[in-house]
């Protein structure tokens, strides 16, 4: 499977899953996409460490922010130059998504996986754009 199709497969897979912190939340969606594109798992330290909001907060305190995890694996890029497959942060430091098909895809408790229209405040180059 090409990298182009890898994220589409991850997004499709997550589309049919029920939102669950630590498994199918926005951070795990982004991490799964990053793994599909690069083989690197920015959420390795977080997987299996939380299943609710309290656990998520504790995991972030222990291992650092989502941005810290992405910084450990990928280079930041100016938000003006994002490209397909880049990981992005939106406003709230705990809100992340993947830039795909000209939109930010994320997973939220109320809507599940969806394309959202939010201001992008940070971005990381995960894909080489092919």
N, C-alpha and C positions, 0 to 999 in steps of 0.2 A: 504494500500500500504506500502511495506517495505521501509526503508530508502534507500536500494540499488536501488530501482526503482524510488524513488522520484526525484533524480537529473536527471536521464534519461528522465523523464517526463518533467521537467523544460527545459532541453536542447532541447528536441523535440519541445516544445511549442515555445521557442524563435527562433528556426530555421525558423519558418514560419512567423515571424514578421519582419517588416521593421525596420532598425536601427533608433532609435530616442533617443536623449539625454534625460535623466531623466526617460525614460520608458524602453528602450531596449538596453541601453549601457552596457559596461562591468561591471560597478559598480552595476547596477540593476540586471544583470544576476547573479553575485556572490551573491548579497543579496537574490535574489529569491531562489537560491540553498541553501544558509544558512538557510533560513526559512523552506525549505522543509526538511532539515536534522535535524534541531535543534529547530525550532519554534522561533528562535531569528532573529530579523530583524536589521542588522547593518546599514541599510540605512533608518531607520524610520525618522530621522531628515531631510533627503535629499529628500524623496519622495514628488513630487509635487512642489519642490522648484526651479526647473530649467528645461529649455527646449532647451537651446542653450549653446554654449561654455561660453559666458559671465556669464550666470546664474549659470553654473556649477562651475566656478571660484569663484563666489560670495558665493555659498553654501559651498564650501570648506573653504573659509576664515571665514565664520560664524560658521561652525560646526566642523572644523578640517579636516584633511586629511582622505583619504580612510583607510589608515593604522590605524589612530586614532579610526575610527569607528569599525574596526575589533578588535582592541586591547580592546575596551570597552566590547566586547562580548565573545571573544575567546582567548585561550592561543596561543602564538607563539610557533612554533616548528622549529627545525633546518631543513633547506631545504633538507638535506641529508635523512631525515626521513619522507618526505611527504607520505601521503597515500590517497587513494580514498576519495573524498569529502572535502579535505582541500582547503581552499582559499589561493591563491598565488598572489604575486606581482612580476611583471617582469620589471626590469630596471626602466623605467619611473614611478614615484610614483603614477601616475594616471592610470596605466595599471595593471589591475587585472584579474584573471581568477579562474577557479575551476579545480582542478586536478581530472580527471576522465578517466578511461580506459587507464591509462598510458600516458596521454597527458594533456596539459593545454588547456582548452576550454575558449574562451573569445568571446566578441562581438565587432567588429570594424566597423567604419563608412563605410569603403570601401569594406569589405568582408562579413559583417554580422557575424553570429556565425560560429566559425571555431576552429579546433585544431591548435595550433601554436607551433612552436619550438623556444622558447626564454629562456634566462637564468632566472631562478627563483631567486629572491633576498630576499624574505621573505615569510613565510608561517604561517598559522593559522590552528589549529586543530578544525575542525567543526564536522567531522564525527568520530565515534568510530571505523570505519573500517569494520563494518559488511556489 
